[in-house]
Structures are given as structure tokens and as C-alpha cells.
Amino acid sequence: MNEHNKGVVILTACISPRNINLKSFRSDPEIRLNDYLISLKRWLYLKCDYLDAIIFVENSNTDLSRLKELVSNDNLYNRKIEFLSFQESPRPEGVNYGYSEMEIIDFAFDQSKLLPKYNFFIKATGRLFFTNLSRLLKYNAKNNYDFMGDCRDFKFFNKEQHYLNTTLFITKNEFYKINLYNMKNALLDGSLMENLYFEILKNKKNVKNRFPFNVDRIGYGAHSNVNYNSLSRLFNSKFRSVIRVLLPNFKI
């Protein structure tokens, strides 16, 4: 395999959150740590020639020894692993959690020793794992996109959505540096990371703004405490799978 087709995943994490503004927030540090342990093990066990390394970046300056212990005992495919931890900046009042998420990615971009060795990276929310990921990375390697993500972009009667699902995307390092790096202050007007990314990306060339097939999430969402394995979520996933076949240009 061409070495340029091998990438690294940045797993973004916050074990002990302090900026909590939702009653439904999954806030218990022990529960959150367990989410990350379960997810990290899935990443370690992912059979995928296109994934060469993992960067775990955490922004509450929490002890990562249990995660490191997992890696030292259970790194099935001997992937390169890097752990980074720092204390997030105070989030300005009224600013969405995406501000902190964008800061994590930028921190990895600035501080990681592994990242510069690769042509591209996968950004993934650290508590989640994604089905069909090996297939998606193979598809991306074949098409050599600068950026690939999954947008929702539709207007249907009185309902419309225009955003990028930021739990998972793939980008070349150089593309990220030019277009997305150090953009968190653009959220100070109250906009969301997902909408900001959508606006930045929508007219860029060599960008794939919809996954060609379903890439489902496994795990729990932090802000709504949603279980992505629930029956309702599985139904939504099946519905989207059908829509992608019947209406390939309808980004719902």
C-alpha cells in the first residue's frame, strides 16, 4: 500500500468537563472515562490498513493512565499511539461547545509529534466508534479528496438544515491548515461549529460533503446523553441508508 494512503485518527476528548450548560449533559467523569475506554479499544481492534496511528487529545487535563494502560496491554495491530492533555481555555459566555472542540483539534495540530508524519487525519469524537470506517477510508484513498465529511443540507416544507456532522470527518493536513485552523473565534457571534464548517466547505473544490454510504455511530453522545444504539437511532440510520440509494443528492 502507498504510504500516503495511511493516516492517523485524532480522538477528541473531555473527561472532566467544566463548561456544562445542558441538563441532559453526560457529565460524570467516571462514566465519560469508561466511554473513552470502550471506544479506544474498538479503535485499537479496527482491522484497517489505512489507519496507522491514534492521537488521543483530552482538554480537561485529566490523568490518562487507565487509557495508556489499555494501549500497553491491548494494542492488537501495534498502532503508533500518542496521548496529549491540556486545560481548555475558558469558553466565552454563550458560545457553543464547538469552540472547545475546535481548540482540541488545533492543539493536536500544534503539539502532536505524530501528525506531521501523515498526509491526512481522521477527526473523530473520542467516545464514539463508527461502522464502515475501513470502507470509508478505502473510498477516500481511491478518490484522494482534500476533505470528506457528511453534511445535512436540505429544505423541506418548513424544515431546513445546513450543517456538517462534525463527529467524524477526514481531511488532508494542508487543507485543514489553510481553511479550518484557528477558526474558533468565528463562533463568538453565537454560530455553531457544524454550521460554520458547512459554510466554509460548501464551495470548495475536491471536497466530498456527503458520505457515499451510512457510517453509523456507536456509543453515547455527551450533550444529549443519547444512545446511538437505541431503536429510534437504528431506525433513523436505516431510513438514511434507503434515502442515500433512492435520492443520492438529497442530504438528509
PyMOL commands that set and color helices and strands:
alter all, ss='L'
color gray80, all
select helices_A, chain A and resi 3-5+29-44+65-74+98-111+115-117+133-143+173-179+184-187+193-201+231-246
alter helices_A, ss='H'
color red, helices_A
select strands_A, chain A and resi 7-13+51-58+80-85+120-125+129-130+147-156+159-172+207-208+217-218
alter strands_A, ss='S'
color yellow, strands_A
deselect
rebuild
show_as cartoon
